[in-house]
Amino acid sequence: MFKILILAVILLTLVKIEVYAAVNGFLVSKNGCLYPCYYEENSKKKCNNRCYTLGGSRGYCKVYTCYCEDLPVDVNTVKSITNSPCTTNGN
């Protein structure tokens, strides 16, 4: 029993454990603007693809703005659309 416990402790110290921090929010472009998102299918797909490309799990239209879930912490987002006055056409 003791040998199994020692082996388990050794194996656990060798296993690399990664903590994945994720954020949800409105996607912000390089120039500090939000991405518009309209409720037609093409716009929803564009938002979802943009979020997925940046490492998020999904994206959708929220208050006519692209909203992403589970993005890496280094991706620029805002929690509220009042934090960013401009919008961009995706460029």
SVG drawing of the C-alpha trace seen along z (x, -y; Angstrom):
<svg xmlns="http://www.w3.org/2000/svg" viewBox="-32 -57 40 59">
<polyline fill="none" stroke="black" stroke-width="0.4" points="0.0,0.0 2.8,-2.4 4.6,-1.7 1.4,-2.6 1.0,-5.8 4.6,-6.8 4.2,-5.9 1.0,-8.0 2.7,-11.0 5.6,-10.7 3.3,-10.4 1.2,-13.4 4.3,-15.6 5.4,-14.6 2.0,-15.4 1.7,-19.0 -1.4,-20.6 -2.6,-23.6 -5.1,-26.0 -7.2,-27.5 -8.5,-30.9 -11.3,-32.1 -13.2,-35.3 -16.6,-36.2 -17.3,-39.6 -17.8,-41.8 -15.0,-41.4 -12.8,-44.5 -10.8,-45.2 -7.2,-46.4 -8.4,-50.0 -10.6,-49.7 -13.9,-49.3 -16.7,-46.7 -17.7,-44.4 -21.3,-44.8 -23.5,-41.7 -26.9,-41.6 -29.3,-38.8 -29.2,-37.4 -27.5,-34.1 -24.4,-35.4 -23.6,-37.9 -24.1,-35.4 -21.8,-32.9 -19.1,-35.6 -19.2,-36.5 -19.0,-32.8 -16.1,-32.2 -14.2,-35.3 -14.6,-34.2 -13.6,-30.6 -10.6,-31.7 -9.4,-33.7 -9.7,-30.6 -13.3,-31.1 -15.9,-28.3 -18.6,-30.3 -19.8,-33.7 -23.2,-35.2 -25.1,-38.5 -25.9,-40.3 -27.4,-43.8 -26.3,-43.9 -22.6,-43.4 -20.4,-40.3 -20.2,-38.6 -17.7,-35.7 -17.5,-33.0 -14.5,-31.3 -11.8,-33.4 -8.2,-33.4 -7.5,-36.2 -5.1,-37.9 -7.9,-38.7 -9.3,-42.2 -12.9,-42.3 -15.2,-44.5 -18.0,-43.5 -20.4,-46.2 -21.0,-47.9 -21.0,-51.3 -17.2,-50.9 -16.5,-51.3 -18.1,-54.1 -17.3,-53.0 -18.1,-50.0 -16.2,-48.5 -17.3,-46.6 -14.8,-43.8 -11.6,-45.3"/>
</svg>
